[in-house]
Amino acid sequence: MKWSSVLSRERSPRFAVEEALEGIAANLEGEAPDLVLVFAYPSQTDQYPLVAEAVAERYPHAALVGCSAAGVVGGGREVEHEPALALTAAVLPGVHVEVFHLLPNEMELLGDDPLLWRRRFGDVPADEPQFVLFPDPFTCDADVLIRALDDAYPASPKVGGLASGGGAPGENQLFAGGEVHSAGMVGLVLRGNIVMDTIVAQGCRPIGEPLFVTWAEDNILCQLEGRRATEVLSELYDSLPADDQELFRSSLHLGVVMQEGEQEYRHGDFLIRNVIGMDPESGVLAVGERLSNGQVVQFHVRDAKTSAADLKAMLRRCKQDLGGASPAGALLFSCLDRGERLYGVVDHDSNLIVSSLGHMPIGGFFCNGEIGPVGGQSFLHGYTSSIAVFRPRADG
């Protein structure tokens, strides 16, 4: 297995793809890739078909997938909010690669029936597929898509991100098999001699203590430990140091434990959701997730330092899980509000991945929402870096 990632900052998509293809050819030393991913800044979108044609002409047997992006990741660099194109290519012996495009009406027909989804992508229990997903945020309900795939393939990892850069329906571009689309979603299914390890860094740290939900209705949190939710929250605020009180006012979140029955909780055990409103009169909080009585939750805050520490912790856990295995390549799907806007420096997450897991080609883009698993279930996240790390199977 061999991966390559190249970035071009040529302003013309036509010249950018030519430069990137030359870099891919040099890195792969003449080997033809089985997979090429394209992430392109959404300028001069009328030239995107030329990008797809250029890749298909150079590598006619490679699966091609990708999307438009307000920022791209490639060649060890992260370029945000200015023209750039990133190509990531992989030689994948023993791997079956399938690229697909689903229109909104096709997803509606598939609905939430696991049998229909398994018919669409195949049902081979001993060879679970691994999914990389790029929905258009305007024409694809990503939450519905993710839940449907989870129901059909509960053991399969799913990562990706929502196409970005377009501000209205039809403005985002989706690459699939040499064609360019402006609606629905595109994706990648991998089977065979490949393992996709996942890392989801939600960029938060806990404050206070874990608490039991004793009364919740849908996404309305009414009581914690038998007390009004706002009363508990007020006491928590008063107990915090001044710096955390400032974060509390600007970036308060609720973490929902996804693995019940644990004695203690670590990075990655919580699904992080926004606290989107509160009513002091009734004492309830509105959060961005459905809650159930008996769940364990904990309040969280976020800032640059916390976000960096969270990613480091998740990468350490990944390195431990890998044992002595060396990743061949990685894909990084990062929120538009991370990157230089959050950290004040460029290439932050890419550099951290390399320093933690070792040198490898990294491709990806800055997303309108990030897809990745928490506690064995897949979710659409915000303010997150969702990372896929690829390696051959130990018995491959």
N, C-alpha and C positions, 0 to 999 in steps of 0.2 A: 504494500500500500504506500502510495506516495502522493503528497499534497503540495500545492503551490498557490500562493496568493500574490497578486500584483495590483498596484494602484497606478492609475494615470491621472494627471491633473490637466491634460489637454482639454481645452474648452469645447472643442468640437467632438461630439460622440464618435464620428467617423474616424478621426485621428486617434482618439483615446483608445478605442477598441483595437486598432492596429498596434499601438504601442504596447497595450496590455497583453495581447496575444503573443507578441515577440518575447515578452518577459516570461510568460507561461512556458513557451517552447524551450527557452533557455533553462529554466528551472527544472523542467521535467526531462531534460536531456534527450529530446526527440521522441519520447514516449507519448502516445496519444491518450488523452484522458478519457475516462468513462463518464465523467460528470463535470459540467462547467456551471458555476453560479455567477449571475450578473447582478450587480447593484449599481444603479446609475442615478446621478443627480438629475432631477426632472427639468432640465433645460433642453431646448431643441428636441422635444419629444417626437417630432416628425422624422428624426433620424434614427429612432430606436429600432425600426425594422431593419435598418442597415447594420446596426450592432448585432442583432440576431443572425442576420444573413452572413456576416463576417465570421462569427463563431462557427456557424453550421458549415460554412465552406472550408474553414481550416480543420475542423474536427467533425466530420459528418456523422460519426457513430456515437458522439457524446450526447448524453442527456443534458438539456439546457433548461435552467429555471432561474428565476430571480424577479426583481421588482424595482420600481423607482424608489429613491431614498433621499431624504433631506440631508443626510450625512452618510458617508460610506466608510467601511473598514477594509483595509487591504494592504499587503506589503509591510505590515508592522506599523501602519499609520491610521489615524482617524481624522477624516476631513469633514468638517461640518459646515453646512450652509453656504457652500460654494461649489462650482462645477468640479466633478471628479467621477471616475468610473473605477470600480473594483471588480476584478475577475478572480474567482477561486476555482481551481481545477484539481481533480483527484483521479489518480489511477487506482482502480478498485478491483483487483483480481478476486474472483469468486463471489462478487457482489452483484445482485440483480437490482438495477436502478430503474425506477418508473417515475416519469414526470406526468402530472395531470393538471387539468384546468376544469374547474366546476363553475358553471354559470349560476346565478341566483335561482333560476327556476329549477335547475337540476338538484340543487341542495334542498329546495322546498319539496321536491318529489321524494328524495331520500328520507327527509323528515328526521324523526328520532327512532327509526326502526333499525336496531343493530343488524338484523338479518340482511336488510337492503344494503347497508354500508359494507358488510362483509362480502356480499355478492359483488359490490363495486370494486373492492380492492383484494379480494381473495381471502379465504379462510383456511390457513395452514397452521394448526395449533403448535406444531413443533418448530415453526419458523416465523416467529412474531415479526410483523413489519415495524419499521421505525420511521416516524413521520417528521418532515420539516415543512412548515406551513407558512404561506404568505398571502393572507387575505387582504382584500381592499376594504378599508374601514367604512366606506359609504355604501357598498353593495353586497357585503357579506356580514352576517351576524356571527362574529367570531365566537361568542360565548356558546351559541347553539351548535356551531360546527365542532368546537372542542368537546362539548358534552356528548355529542353523537359519536364521535370517534372514541372517546373514553368508554362509552357503553359497548361499542362494537369490539374494541381492542383494549381492554383494561390493563393488560400487561405491557403494552407498547409505549415507549417514550415518545413524547410529542413536543417539539420546540418550534420557534419561529418568531415572526413579528408582523405587525400590520404595516403595509406599504405606506410610505410617507412622502411628503413634498407637494402633493396635490391638495388644493384647498376646497375642492368641490367634486361631486360625482363625475367620473369620466376623466379626471386629470391624473390620477395615478396610473402607472403602467405596470403590467404583469407579463413576464417572459415565461413561455412554456413551449418547449420543443421547437424552437425556431420561429414561433409566432408571438405577436405582442397583442395583449388584450387590455381592456380598460374597465372590466367589471368582473365580479365574482372573486375567485381565489385560485392560486396556483400552489402546487406543492410537490413534494418529493417523497417517494416511498423507497426504503432501502431494506433489502433482505440478503441473507447469506453471511459471508465472512466479514462481518462488520459489527462493532459494538459502538453505540452512541451513548456515552455517559453525559449526564446533564447536571448543570449547576444553575441554580436560581438565586441570585443575590438581590434581595428586596431593599437593601440599604437602610434598614432601621435597627434600633436597639430598644430593648424593653425598659420601661420605667415602672416602679411599683412592683406588685406581686401578681402572680396568676390568680384569676378570680373565676368563680362559677357563675354562669348565666342562670338565673332563677326565674326570669320571665322575659321572653322575647316573642315578638310577633313579626314574622317575615324579617325585614331589615331594621326593625325598630327594637332597640335595646331598652327594656323598661327597668329591670332590676338586676343587680349584681350582689350575690351573697345575701339576698333577701332585702336589700336596700335600694332606694331610688338611684338610678344610674348616675344622674347629675350630682347627687350628694357624694357618692363615692369618688367621682371625678374631681369635685371641688377639694375634697380632703387630700387627694393625691397631689393636686397642684400646690397646695400649701406646704406639703412635705418636701418639695423639690428644691434643689439649689437654684440660684438666680439664672444661671445659664440654661438649665433645663426648663425653667418656667418660660423663658423666651421661646425656646423650641416648641414647647407645649402650645403656646399661643399661635404659632405659625405653621407647625407641621405635625399635628397630632394624628395618630393612626391607631387602629385596633388590630391586634394580632389574634387570629383564631387558631387554636391548636388543632392540627390535622391528624395527629397520632394520639389517640386517647389512651389513658392508662399508664402513661409515663410518670416516673417519680420526679424528674426534672426536665426542663426544656432548653434546647440549644438553638443556635442559628439554624434556620431552615425548617424548624418544627412549626412555625407560624405562617399562616396565610395573612399577609398584610393588606388591610383595606382602610380607605379613608373614613374618618369621622366627618360626615357631611352636614350635620346640623344637630341642634339640641333645643329642647323646650324646657326652660327652667321651671315653668309653672307645673307641667305634668311630670317633670323629672326624667324624661326619656331622651335617648340619643338615636340619631339616624346614622347608619353606617352603610358602607358599600358592599354588603354581603348579607345573605340570608342567615339568620341565627336560629339555634334551637336551644330549648331548655336543657341544662346539664352540660353544655359545652364549656370548655375552659378558654378564657380569653386573657389578654394582657395588653395594656396600653403601650404604645411605642412612639418614639420621635425619630426624626431624620435630619441629618445635615451631612456636609461633605466628609467630615472626619468619621462619622458613624457609617456612612455608606462605604468608605474605603475599608474600614475594619470589618464590616460584614462580608464584603467580597473576599478579603484575605481569609477569613474564617471558613467560608464555603470552599475556597480553593484548597485550603489545607485538608478539609474533609475529603475532597475529591482525590487529592494526592494519596491519602491513606487508603481510600477505596481502590485506587489503581494498583496498589502494591508496587511491584517492580515494573509494571507495564508502562511503555512509553507511548504517549499519544502521537498520532501522525499528523493531525491537523485539527482545527477548531473553527466554529462559527460563533460569532458574537452578535447578539441582538440586544441593543441597548436603547433605553428611553431617550427621547429627544431632550429631556430635561437633565440628563446626566452629562457626560463629556465635559468639555471646557466650561460650559455654563455652570456646572456644579462644582467642579474641582479647581477651576482656574488654570488648568494646564491641559495640554493636548495629550492624546494617546494613553490616558491614565489606565483604563481597564485593560487595554491590549498589553501594555507593559507589565501590568500586575499578573496577567495570565502567564506570560512567558517567564517572569521571575519566579512564579510559584510552581509551574508544571514543566518548565523547560522550553527551549526554543522550538517553535513549530509555526507553520503558516497559519494565519488567522484572517478570515474574511468575515463580512457581515455588514450591518447597517444600523442606523439610528431609526427607531420605529415609533409609530403612533400607539403602540401597545405591544407588550411582549408576551410570548406564549411559553409556558414551561410548567413542570410538575412541582407540586408541594405535597408531601405526605402521601404519595401514590396517586394523586389526582392531578389532572391538568387544568390550568387556569389562564385567563387573560389578566396580565398584570399592568401596573403603571410604575414609573420611577425605578425600573428594574433592569438588571442585566441578566438575560437568559443565555446560557452558553451551552453549546454542544461540543463535546470532545470525542474524536473518532480514533478508533484503533481496530486492528484485526482481532478476531476471536482467538483465544489462547489455543483452541484446538483446530484453528483454521489452517 
